[in-house]
């Protein structure tokens, strides 16, 4: 019955409501910091170690989630949101690659805490995964920008 109202709502997306893709990414990012902190407290007895993993994962979600939400409204998806300037992938900030790399590095750091239960080897390994993932993903994925 109300197909015209539903199609209008789908086209406008977040324009009518109080939520925006960036706000959703920030909220989910903050929730990750708290959730990983709680898990770190109960599993390792150190909420800071868990919150640091949550900070990696939450920052990554804050970076890539708005792009994925906005890409659902574009016909071509993420490749359709690519900027017109064809620059080298590493010379400019690649938001999508950085978000996915931070999530993978944070999860690697947190999983290595289960093995070593020490902050010292886990953090450099997580940072190394972030660096390798960012460089490799920046060449493979489109450098999408928010409209």
DRENTIDO-26426 format. One record per atom (N, C-alpha, C): y, z negated, x negated. Coordinates in pm, whole numbers, padded with zeros to 5 digits, always signed. Each point is the difference from the previous one (the first is absolute). Layout:
% DRENTIDO-26426
YZX...
% end
This chain:
% DRENTIDO-26426
-00120+00000-00080+00120+00000+00080+00126+00000-00084+00008-00089-00093+00121-00013-00081-00015+00069-00134-00054+00118+00002-00021+00069-00127+00132+00040-00065+00103+00027+00079+00128+00037-00059+00065-00119-00068-00015-00119+00056+00055-00120-00063-00076-00034-00126-00132+00018+00001-00080-00029-00119+00030+00099-00112+00016+00127+00033+00028+00098-00104+00139-00021-00059+00096-00042+00081+00134-00031-00052-00005-00119-00092-00080-00101+00037-00011-00119-00085-00068+00035-00132-00100+00088+00003-00066+00040-00124+00094+00077-00091+00089+00080+00055+00090+00080-00082+00108-00085-00066+00050-00101+00070+00107-00081-00057-00055-00101-00100-00124-00042+00012-00060-00090-00097+00063-00137+00001+00063-00038-00111+00055-00132-00016+00149-00007+00033+00059+00108+00048+00145+00003+00021+00044-00093+00111-00082-00018+00105+00042-00082+00112-00030-00148-00019-00095-00035-00082-00042-00139-00016+00066-00068-00117-00020-00132-00007+00058-00076-00111-00076+00015-00131-00122+00051+00006-00081+00015-00120+00025+00134-00066+00002-00001-00131+00010+00123-00077-00119+00003-00097-00034+00116-00054-00110+00004-00096+00024-00089-00122+00123-00007-00049+00029-00086-00114-00017-00148+00034+00041-00039+00121-00016-00138+00043-00147-00037+00015-00080+00091+00054-00144-00025+00011-00064-00015-00138+00040+00085-00094-00053-00012-00136+00038-00132-00064+00122-00046+00023+00043-00127-00057-00074-00117+00062-00021+00005+00130-00073-00108+00068-00143-00007-00048-00068+00114-00007-00138+00000-00047-00009-00038-00147+00101+00035-00079+00002-00041-00140+00014-00150-00015+00086-00062+00081+00016-00147-00004-00126-00071+00047-00064+00057+00099-00125-00060+00049-00106+00002-00110-00004+00106-00080-00097+00008-00109+00024-00107-00105+00124-00029-00032+00029-00104-00100-00052-00134+00049+00025-00032+00125-00046-00128+00056-00153-00004+00008-00060+00109+00048-00146+00002+00016-00072-00012-00134+00046+00074-00099-00063-00009-00132+00027-00136-00064+00115-00059+00026+00028-00135-00051-00093-00103+00059-00027+00011+00128-00093-00093+00066-00141+00019-00054-00043+00124-00016-00133+00026-00055-00008-00050-00144+00105+00022-00076+00001-00051-00138-00007-00151-00006+00063-00067+00094-00005-00146+00003-00140-00050+00032-00063+00058+00100-00131-00048+00041-00112+00044-00093+00011+00116-00062-00107+00049-00087+00017-00048-00143+00122+00013-00055+00022-00032-00141+00071-00134-00021+00056-00056+00105+00078-00122-00014+00138+00026-00056+00041+00125-00005+00131+00038-00055+00065+00101+00095+00095-00044+00083+00063+00095+00093+00088+00103-00069+00049-00030-00120+00087+00094-00070-00078+00124-00045-00123-00020-00044-00082+00114-00043-00028+00093+00118-00029-00057+00115-00022+00082+00118+00128+00065+00051+00110-00075-00005+00128+00055+00046+00047+00114-00089-00033-00006-00129+00036+00111-00089-00076+00127+00039-00127-00015+00033-00075+00116+00049+00058+00049+00132+00039-00093+00086+00064+00037+00125+00133+00068-00020+00072-00038-00105+00127+00066-00032-00022+00145-00042-00104+00025-00081-00034+00137-00037-00036+00081+00125-00092-00053+00079-00049+00073+00117+00110+00014+00104+00078-00106+00023+00107+00005+00098+00110+00097-00036+00035+00005-00128+00102+00096-00044-00052+00143+00015-00126+00020-00030-00059+00132+00018-00001+00043+00146-00034-00092+00088+00000+00033+00143+00142+00028+00047+00097-00077-00050+00139+00025+00036+00045+00140-00043-00056+00050-00109+00040+00131-00049-00069+00115+00074-00131-00012+00027-00068+00117+00057-00013-00002+00151+00001-00114+00066-00020-00003+00145+00109+00074+00078+00129-00015-00032+00100+00079+00074-00017+00151-00016-00049+00043-00115-00024+00144-00019-00113+00049+00090-00106-00079+00011-00112+00039+00085+00040-00001+00147+00083-00096+00041+00045-00006+00138+00092+00119+00030+00092+00030-00090+00092+00112+00021-00071+00135-00008-00109+00007-00076-00071+00129-00013-00072+00038+00128-00026-00097+00087-00066+00033+00127+00094+00074+00093+00130-00010-00023+00098+00068+00085+00039+00138-00055-00041+00032-00122+00030+00129-00061-00120+00092+00019+00026+00126+00024-00108+00095+00027-00096+00016-00118+00052+00009-00120-00084+00025-00118-00052-00128-00064+00040-00117+00048-00043-00125-00058+00077-00031-00128-00068-00059-00096+00065-00038-00126+00052+00120-00079-00072+00112-00008+00059+00115-00072+00128+00052+00065+00014-00018+00130+00121+00044+00068+00119-00089-00026-00024-00120-00053+00108-00093-00031+00042+00006-00145-00055+00094-00075+00033+00012-00142+00143+00048-00017+00066-00051-00104+00139+00039-00025+00007+00144-00048+00117+00060+00016+00018+00139-00040+00009+00017-00151+00044-00102-00070+00012+00009-00145-00139-00007-00063-00040+00106-00065-00129+00003-00066+00014-00055-00141+00002-00130-00011+00014-00063-00131-00138-00044-00048-00005-00037-00125-00123-00048-00059-00042-00128+00070-00130-00021+00029-00043-00116+00079+00031-00135-00063+00006-00008-00132+00021-00129-00064+00148-00029-00023+00086+00100+00009+00142-00020-00029+00076-00068+00113-00050+00009+00121+00065-00067+00113-00097-00102+00058+00053-00096+00075-00084-00104+00059-00085+00061+00110-00128-00020-00009-00097+00051+00096-00045-00117+00086+00063-00013+00118-00022-00118+00085-00144-00011+00048-00059+00108+00039-00137-00002+00051-00099-00039-00110+00015+00060-00116-00090-00032-00112+00019-00144-00046+00124-00048-00001+00024-00137-00042-00061-00100+00098+00011+00029+00129-00058-00090+00099-00151-00008-00011-00065+00114-00010-00145+00000-00011-00047-00059-00133+00075+00022-00106-00036-00056-00131+00015-00151+00000+00105-00053+00063+00018-00144+00005-00110-00067+00083-00042+00063+00106-00109-00057+00080-00129-00002-00080-00030+00109-00068-00124+00003-00079+00005-00097-00117+00116-00012-00065+00013-00096-00110-00009-00144+00047+00060-00030+00116-00007-00135+00054-00142-00038+00040-00072+00093+00058-00138-00029+00037-00090-00012-00123+00029+00080-00103-00076-00014-00125+00028-00134-00066+00125-00041-00004+00037-00130-00055-00070-00113+00075+00002+00007+00133-00059-00106+00081-00151-00002-00015-00064+00117-00006-00145+00002-00016-00041-00045-00140+00083+00026-00101-00033-00048-00134+00016-00151-00011+00083-00058+00084+00010-00146+00003-00132-00064+00041-00077+00068+00083-00131-00051+00037-00094-00001-00119+00014+00096-00090-00089+00010-00115+00042-00098-00109+00126+00004-00039+00045-00077-00116+00058-00136+00039+00051-00013+00121+00069-00120+00046+00109-00044-00098+00064+00098-00062+00108-00027-00093+00109+00104+00021+00123-00047-00004+00116+00083+00023+00024+00097-00115-00035-00041-00121+00037+00075-00120-00066+00138-00007-00131+00017+00013-00052+00138-00007+00019+00078+00130+00014-00068+00112+00007+00069+00129+00132+00076+00018+00111-00059-00040+00129+00063+00020+00017+00129-00083-00032+00001-00130+00012+00126-00073-00092+00110+00054-00118-00038+00046-00090+00101+00057+00059+00056+00129+00056-00086+00083+00065+00048+00123+00119+00090-00029+00082-00036-00099+00114+00083-00036-00043+00134-00060-00109-00001-00074-00052+00125-00056-00049+00092+00112-00065-00056+00100-00045+00082+00113+00120+00057+00074+00107-00080+00016+00121+00050+00066+00058+00118-00078+00010-00012-00131+00059+00107-00079-00083+00128+00004-00130-00012-00017-00087+00118+00001-00002+00064+00139-00008-00082+00104-00003+00055+00135+00132+00067+00035+00113-00058-00041+00129+00061+00032+00015+00137-00065-00033+00009-00126+00015+00128-00069-00093+00105+00059-00124-00037+00026-00094+00100+00054+00035+00038+00144+00039-00096+00083+00035+00031+00139+00131+00077+00011+00091-00019-00094+00127+00072+00008-00019+00150-00022-00106+00039-00070-00029+00142-00018-00078+00057+00117-00079-00082+00067-00092+00048+00103+00064+00000+00138+00078-00102+00033+00053-00017+00136+00141+00057+00011+00038+00043+00120+00137+00051+00019+00102-00113-00009+00115+00029-00056+00108-00099-00013+00080-00002+00131-00056-00067+00099+00062-00003+00133+00117-00098+00000+00102+00035+00077+00118-00086+00016+00022-00027+00147+00053-00116+00030+00030-00034+00139+00116+00086+00050-00008+00043+00127+00109+00083+00054+00126-00080+00022
% end
